Amino acid sequence: MVDSEEPALVDIDSERSEMGLPPASGDAPLTERVLDEIQEKTLVMAGIRAKVSAGCEGGQVTPKAGHKTLCTVTYQGVKLTWDVWVADVTGSGIVQFVRYDAYPPDSGVLLAKAVYGRFWDEHHKTAQELRCDRIPPLKTVTLGDDTGYECQYLDADDGSPRWVREKVFLETVGPVFGEIE
């Protein structure tokens, strides 16, 4: 039974301070900016505030157009590797501008507390008897794929109550749900 909110829940709208991260510095070196960004994105994906650490192969992101660097965020002991591609470098020295993309890992961490908390947030105002499968506290799953878990709620809005079943997915924005037809 899912019967309360999850106070540690974080999402795309959460401030860095709510995630337990220091403020981002726009004038920080490239590697620091990348590490800040992927730590934040990892916390959003996991959905629950936790201490994270990060580093890149070779110790830094190489500011060279077309160069790929693998950077890893560790979340509760699970290592998640992001591909950082430098798309463009303009200028030089102190006025160098580097445009890059950070591509998410193939898998992420599915947290029971995040699933239950997000399900509560989405349905507690309009539905009754919220339930989810028993999900392990932390499990590594493939991003975008069906996790094999389901949640359900009793929808009584239309007069005749009916159970609505939803599959659980993990996306870069955290746990999401898709109604089973």
N, C-alpha and C positions, 0 to 999 in steps of 0.2 A: 504494500500500500504506500503510495506517495502522498504524504499528508502535510508537508510543510515546505517552506522555501529553503534555499541553500544560501546562507549569508556569504560564503566565500566565492560565489559564482562571479566570473568575469566574462565579458564579451567584447565585441568590437567597439562598443561605446564607452567601455571602462577607461578611466584615466590611468596613466602609468603608475601613479601613486597607489591606486586601488589594487594594482597587480603586484605591488611590492617592488617596483622598479624605480630607479632614480629618474629625474627629469631627463629627457633627451636633449642633447646639445647639438644644435644645427651646425655649429662650426667645429665639431669634433672631427678627428681624422676619419677617413673612409672606413677603415676596419671597425672602429668603435661604433660608427653609425650603423653599419651592417649588423654587428652583433646586437646592438640595442633593438633594431628592427626585428630580427629573427627571434630574439627572446620574447618580445612582445607578441609576435604572431604565434609562437608556440604556446604561450599562456592562453591566448584567445582560443586556439584550437583545443587545448585540454579543457578549458572552461573553469578551472579551479586554480586559485592563487597558490603558488608554491615557489620555493627557492629554485632558481635556474642558474646554470652557468653555460658559457659558450666560448668557442674558440674556432679558429680556421686553420686548415692545413698550411704549413709553412709560417704560421703565426700572423698572417695578414692577407687581406684581399689585395691582389695585384692590380693597380690602376692602369690596366692596358686593355684597349678595346678588343673584344672577342675572347678575352681570357675568362676561364671558369675557375672558381675556387670553391672547394667544399668546406662548409662551415657547419659545425655540430653544436646543437643545444642539448644539454642534459637536463631532463625533467624527471625528478624522483627516480634517478638511476637509469632511466631509459635514454639512449642516445638517438637523436633525430637529426639527420643530415640534410641540410639545405644546399641547393646548387645556386651559387651566386655568379651571375654572368654580367660582366662589364660590357655594356652596350656601346658606350661612347665616352671619350675623354676629350675635353676641350680646355684650352689654356694650359698654363704650366706654373710650377712653383706654388706660391700662396694663393693664387687665383685659379687653381685648377678645378674644373667642374667634371664630376664623374657621374654618368647615368648608368644605373645597374638595375637588374631584376633579381629578386630572391625567390627561387622556385621551391615549393614545399617538398618535404620528404614523401616517399610513397606511402608511408604508414605514420600513424600518430598514436597518441595514448587516449584510450577511451576510459573515462573515469565514471564509476557508478554515481558518485555524488553529482557530477556535472549533468549526467543524463536525467537523474531524478529531479534536480533543481531546474533544469531547462523545461522539462515536461510540466512541472508544477507551474512555472512562470507562464507557459503558453496556455494552460487549460484550467487552472483552478477557479477562475472567475466565471466560467461558463459551463463547466462539466462537474460531474460527481464521480466518486469512487475511482480516483486515478491509481493506476497500477502499472508496474513494469516488471519484466522478468528479473530474476536475481542476476545481477551483473557483478563480475569480480570488481574489487576496489580499483584496480588498474589493469588494463589489458591493451596490448599493442594490436591495432587493427589496420587494415588497408583503407586509406582515405577514399571516400566516395562509394565504397562497396557496402552492401548489406552486412551489418555486423552479426546477424543471426539473432539479435535480441528484438523484443517487441514491448511496446507499452500499449495500454488501453484505458479508455475512460467511458463513463456512461453519459451519453448525450440525451438530455431530457427536454431540449428546447422546442422540438416540434410536436409536443404532446405525447407521442408514444416513445418511451425510452428505447434507446438502442446502444449496443456496445460498438465503439469505434476502435479498431486496432490500427496501430501505426508501427512500421518498421523503424529501427534506429540506425542512423548513418552517422559517420564522423566526417565532417568537412573542415576546411580551413577556418570556418567561423565557429566551430565547435559542434556539439551533437545537434543533429536535425532529425526530423521525423517525417515519414511519408505514409499517408493513409493506405491501408491495404484494401483494395476494392473487393 
